[in-house]
Amino acid sequence: MNLVWGVLITAAVAALAITAMLLVRRNAPEGGYFADGDRAAGVFGVLATGFSVLLGFIVFLAFTSYDQSRAGAETEALTVVQQVETAQFFPPGVSGELTGELICYGRSVANSEWDRMRAGTLGDTLNPWGVELFRTLKTVQPKTASEQSAYDKWLEQTSTREQARQDRVHGAVGVIPTSLWIVLFFIAAVIFVYTLFFADSGERAVVQGLLIGSVVTVIVTLLLLLRALDNPFHGGVGGLQPVAMNRTLRLVDQVLPNLDAKVRVPCNRDGVQTRT
């Protein structure tokens, strides 16, 4: 989530909560609604502890998915580099074609796929350059020992790349079900209403505002953090970016002049096919 929007949302909700507390405080009895403050504080502790434990487990789940997507993106980028190296052991014509298609694959991932993951529209679609790489590989008939070894290694690296891609796109749709979001917001609402009953006309307004403002700010901040982890490809602070794949593309561009194979890149800078 955008940092500015996060701050604005937190400030707006905190302001509404403080306003509600001050309105309730006008008619609240001196000393508050609770005759036994210690017992009321104990019940509040139970509510807050239950919410924090549940939220902690969900944050762990969301962070695990976030880290899986990050690790998948890095593994995918590393595998593309390794496949560029492996491609050089194929016959010259096929070697250059596979190298060009790998570059297009990387460009597609770093541009169109990343944009679709941010928008949540990637779904179960295949990367078109992954299909092109498979078609090109089918034309290879390894003859020498090095070509046969490269062929076997390519298949192994393709499996690694495809698994890494699955790990990357796994977090794009979010892992927290709607039912958990409903429970979290319901418990947060219960805590908010319960805190209003601590309204005390005998206390200063600033103290009452600080009481509920701090509680609401912490809850909203944690929920925003959870939202950011559940949607790792957002464009705000902490969102995953195609750093690893862009680094891979820069490395390949540096190596291309030194390759013996004639490499023709059949796509534009965004990974869109240019050949007919």
N, C-alpha and C positions, 0 to 999 in steps of 0.2 A: 504493500500500500504506500502511496505517496506520503512522505513525512509531513508535509504541510497539512494534508487532509487529516492525517492521524491526530495531529495536534489540535486542529480545529474541532474535530469530532469529540475528542476528550474534553476540551475546554467547554464546548457547548453542553455536553451531558452533565459535566460538573456544575456548570452555572444553573442548569435547570434543577438539579438536585438540591443545590444550596437555596435556590428560590423556594422550592417546595418545603424545605426544612424551616425556613424563616416564616413562611405562611402558617405552617402548623404550630410554630413556636408562639405565635400571637395568642392563641387560645389554650396553649398548654399550661398545666398547673406548675407552680414552682416546685422544682425537684423532679419534674418529669412525670410521665404516665405510670412508670413502674414504681411500686411501693418498695420493692426490694431490688436495688440496683445491682447488687452482686449476683443475684440469681438471674437477672435479665442479661447481665454481661456473660454469664456462663452459657446461657442458651445461644447468645450471639456467637460465642466461641465455637459452639457445636456447628452452627450454620456455616460460619466462615471456614472451619476446618474441613467440613464435608465438601464445600465448594472448591477449596484449594487442592484437596487430594484428587478429586475428580478432574479438575483442570490440569493438575500436574501430569496425570496419566495421559490425558488427551494431547497435551503439549509434547510429551515424549513420543507419542504415536506420530504426530505431525512432523516433528523434527526428524524422526527416523525416515519418513517418506521424503522429506526435504533433502536429507543427506544422501539418500539413495539416488535421487535425481541428479544431484551434484556429482556424485561419484560415477554414475552412468555416463554423464556428459564428458567427463574427463577420460574415462576408459574408451569411449567411442572415438574421441579425438586422437588418442594415442594409437588406437588400432588402425585408424586411417593412415597415419604416418607409417606404421609397420607394413601395411598393405602396399603402400607406394614403393617401399623398399623391395617387397616380395615380387611386385609386378615386374621389376627390372630383370628377373631371371626367366621371364617368358620370351618367346620369339619377338623380335623388334616391333612388328606391326601390332601385335596384340598388346605388348608392353606399353606402347604409347597410348593406345586406346583405353586400356584399363586405368592408366595414370590420369588421363584427362577426365574420365568418368568419376574417379575418386575425388578429384578437385571439385567437380560439379556437385558431388554428394556433399562434400564439406560446405560449399557455398550455400547449398539448399538448406542444410541444417542450420547454419548460422544466420540465415535470413528468413525465408518463407516459413520454415518449420517453427522457428522460434517465435515469429509473429503469431502463428496459429496457436501455439501453446499458450501464449499470453492471453489470446482471445478465447481459449478453451474450445477451439473448433478442430483440433488436429484429429481427435477420435482414433479410429483404428486404421487410418489410411497408411499405405506404404510410401516410403520414399521412392520416387520414380527412378532415381539413379541407382538405387539398390537393385531394382529390376533390370536396368540396363547392364549393370555389372554382371549379373547372373547370365544374361543373354550372351554377353561377350565371352564369359568364361566357358560357355558351352561349345564355343568354336575352337577351344584350345585342345590340341592333341599332343600331350607331352611325349617327347621322344628321348631326350637325354635324361641322365640321372638327376641333373640339377633342375631340369624342368619338371620332372615328376615330383621331386622334393618340394619345389616351389608351389606346385599344384596342390599338394596335400596341405602345405602350410597355409595357403590362401583359403582353403575350405575351413580350416581351423580358425583363422582370423576372422573370416566372415561370420562364423557362429558367435565369436566373442563380440564382434561389432553389433550384431543384431540383438544379442542379449543386453548389451550396454544401452542400445537405443530403447529397448523396452523399459529398462530401469529409468532412463531419462524421462520418457513420456508418462511413466506411471504416476508421477506427482502432479501432472498437468490437470487432472480432473478432480483432485482433492481426495483425501482419504477419510475425512470426517463425515459421517452420515448426518442427514438432516435431523434425525431424532436426537442425536447428541447436542446439536446446536440448540434445539428446542429446550432440552433439559438445562443446558447452561444458562440460557436467557431466563428461564423460569426461576432457577435458583438465585440468579442475580437480582431479579425483581423481588423475590421474597426477602433477600438481605436488605434491599433498598427500603422496602416498606417497613421492615422491622427497625431499621435505623431511624426512621422518622419518629418512632415512638420514644426515642431518647430526647425528643424536643423538650426543652426546659426554659420557661420564661424567666427563671432566675439567673440563667447564665447569659454571658455576653453573646451578642449575635455573631461576632467573629469566631468565637469558640464553637458555636453550633454549626456555623458554616464550614469550619475546618473539620469538624467531626464527620459530617456526611460527605464533604468534598473529597477528603482523602480516601475514604472507602470507595466511592464511586470512581475516582480517578484510577485507583489500582485495578479495579474490576474491568473498566473499559480498556485500559492499557493492555491487560493480559488477554482480553478477547481480541483486540486488534493484532497483538502478536500472534495469537493462534490463527487468525485469518491469514496473516502474512505467511506463516509456515505451511498452511494448508494450500496456499496458492503460490508455490515457489517461483513462478515465472513472471511475477508482476514486475512492473517497471520502476517501482520505488526502491527505497533503501533496503538492502538485503536481498533483493530479487536476483535470481540466477540469470546470468548473462552468458552468451556463447564465447566466453573468454578462451577456453581451451581449444575450441574448434578454430577460432580466428588465429590463435597462435600456430596451430597446425598448418593452416593455409599459408601463413607467412613463411614458415619453415620450408614447405614444399616449393613455394615460389623462389626461395633462395637456392634450392637444390636443382630445380629444373634445368638451368643452363648447363649443369654438369652431367646431365643424363645423356647416354648415347642414343636412347630411343627418341624418335620424333614424336613429340607430344602435341596434340591438338585438343584444346579445351572446347568442348561442344556446348558451351553455355555462357551466359553473361555473368556479371558480378554477383547477381542475386541467385544464381543456380538455375535459371530458367533456360530450357533448351533452345538453342539457336539454329541447329541443323534441321534439315527436313527429313 
